[in-house]
Amino acid sequence: MAAAKNKVIAGDYSGWDVIAGHGKLHFMQRFKRIVLDRTTVAHMETVDARSGNSFWGSFLRGYVGNALLGPAGLFAATSSAAGKRAVLLSVEFVSGERSLIEVDDGTYRKILQVLF
């Protein structure tokens, strides 16, 4: 599976980027910005969470890393495979608008922090 897009993939604001940083969360498109926080989001639900790593892909990375660099290569190969997850979220705004977003694991954690 490809890396998560960090985008709104359906519904209102479709195609907008999902930006999380400095304790804030936004949907952005060019010069337009929608702030997501506890006052603007009525409900959020995780629709799907998938790992981006297949068993054989992880096995092959570990084997090649171990063969080339020994235990350090094995560790590096397995570490690089961790945390590659795509999460689909359904977001419903107080205004009634709804969006389906796809984010990576790091952005998902920031969303949880901002909306908790």
N, C-alpha and C positions, 0 to 999 in steps of 0.2 A: 504494500500500500504506500502511496506517496505521502509526503509530509502533509500535515494539516494546513489548511489555507489561511486560517485566521480571518475568515470572511463570513458575511451574511450570505447564505446560499439559497434561501427561499423566504418568501413573505415580504413584509414591509422592509424597506432598506436593502433589498436584494442587491448584491454586488459590492456593498460597502465593506471597508476593512474594519476589523476588530482590533483596536489598539488598547493595550493594557500597560500602564507604567506610571511610576511615581504615585502609586496609591489611587490612581484614577482609571476609569474604563470608559472608552468611547467607541461609537460607530463613526467612521469618517469616510467622506468621499469629497475629494478636492478640498474646497474651503468650507464645506458643511460639516458640522459635528453634532452628534447626539450624545449626551452624557448618560451613562448608565450608573445609577446608584440606588440606594434604598428608597429614595423619593420618586424615582421615575419607573422602576421595575416592580410590577405587581407580583409576578410569579416567574420562576425559572425551573425548568425540569431537564434532567439529563435524559436524552433520547437513546443514545448509543455511545459506547466507548470501546474502541478497538485498538489493539496493539498493532504497531506497524511492522512487527518482526515475525517472520515465519520460523518454524523450528529449523528447517534446513538452512535458511539464510544465517541464522545465529550459529548453527553448528559449523558451517563453512567458514564464517568469519573467525570463530574461535580456533579452528584447525589451522587456518592460514597464519593467523597471528602467532600461535604457538610455534609453528614450524619456522617462521621467519625470525621471531624475536624471543622465543622461549616463554617462560611464565609471564614476563612483562607484556609480551604481545598478546597472550591469552587474556590477561586482565584488561588491556586496552580495547581489545575487540569486544569483550562482553560489556565493558563500561559504555562504549559508544552505542551499543544496541539498547541500553536502558533508557526509559523515558520517552520513547518515540511512540506517542499515542495520539490518536485523533478522537476528539469528543464532540458529539453533536448535542447541542442544547436548544431547547425551545424557550424563547424569552417572550413574556407577555408584559407589555407596558401598562401603566396606570391609565393611559389614554385609550387603551383597547387595541393598539397596534400589536402585531405578532411577527416574530422573526425566528428563523431557524439558522443557527450559526454553527460553524465548524472551527474548532480551535485546537491548538496543541496542548500538551499537558501543562506546560509552564503558564500559559495564558489562562487555562482552566483554573489553576490554583489561585491566580490573581483575581479572577472573577469571583471565586468563592470568598476570598478575603474581603473584597469590596462590598459584596452583597450580603455578607453575614450579619 
